[in-house]
């Protein structure tokens, strides 16, 4: 019983904010108002001063700018920029007005900074409570130099993870939150809502889901084609890559390295170069149509509508994507095939299994087990496959002049056109959010129901 009690007492005390508030002494409780006070009382002067400096810097920032940013965030500004004639210079000058995009950006940054300040406040409170408990128990309280040394030992993860988290917060989290907020505004070229715009709630989502409007019908059409494209682009590459890898890796195939070199050689050429070359060759006056005319396969005044007919254009981008993507799939599946245990094939041969049974019972299950995460990633990448569509067809053909999307446009290329060409930033933000939701739910559901997740390491 004594040994059990000793082992229980060896566990470190959970230094939580709740316990600090309920069980801490007066110095620890004052830390809730004056950050670092408890640390300074218990000998951690430098650490306490750093916490205090963080609090002072935040308070000064909020007094000077932060409070104003938060106050203007609900309205996003109200003063319009005006054009005024300057009699002295005989030119028009623009008076300064509110810029909603900056107000939104600074407001979001202030909210995030406030959240980080709350985390720093909690760290200060826990640190003060820990110093109090150690001093009360007569144990050693680390100095600032010892805390720095601990960053190279037990707290090494904090030292290594802090810089990446800072960059992720500044260049990923902040832009994402800014974009999400933009989806709930009327930030667009419509009615000149570029300098001064307002919150509109879910109006953008309603407009996108309204199939009776031009925007809504375009969205559903582009979404349907995006899913069709992603399915065929993923599984056509996988199937053809699997067939080629099986043919090359079979025992009777000679010069395996040469055949792999022939297929993988296209990977040495940058993809955008290959796509631009193919786009040029498939034009009405391109090399392919000229060759077909010279061979008499088509009329002298005719050309195959690779990018002018919707059906032809969609089939063309899928076929070209097979040519571009199969070599990468070949490399992936070659490694998988070479790692299938030979004993499985020997046992199947002893049992009298034929080639089809061996493939369906051993090769295919093993390949799917290993490559299911790769298929999910590939499907996700094809949904956002900007390069192939934009560089090859540019989203063309456009059959409806009132629509902002062509027949081969994906959600990501349509988003690009809406934001860069049309300056409909609010609709582009909504499309970005919906794309993320569709991909996240689909990827998580598929992966969690696959054998790669349920039977990890069990094949």
Secondary structure, DSSP 8 states (H G I E B T S, - for coil): -HHHHHHHHHS-----HHHHHHH--HHHHHTTTSTTHHHHHTT-HHHHHHHHHHHHHHHHHIIIIIHHHHHHHTTT------EEEETTTTEEEE-----HHHHHHHHHHHHHHHHHHHHHHHHHHHHHHHHHHHHHTT-----HHHHHHHTTTTTHHHHHHHHHHHHHIIIIIHHHHHHHHHTTB--BTGGGBTSS--B-TTHHHHHHH-TTSHHHHHHHHHHHHHHHHHHHHHHHHHHHHHHHHHHHHSTT---HHHHHHHHHGGGGS-HHHHHHHHHHHTSTTSHHHHHHHHTTSS-TT----TTTSHHHHHHHHHHHHHHHHHHHHHHHHHHHHTTS-HHHHHHHHHTT--HHHHIIIIIHHHHHHHHHHHHHHHHHHHHT-HHHHHHHTTT-----TT-SS-TT--HHHHHHIIIIIS--HHHHHHHHHHHHHHHHHHHHHHHHTSHHHHTTT--
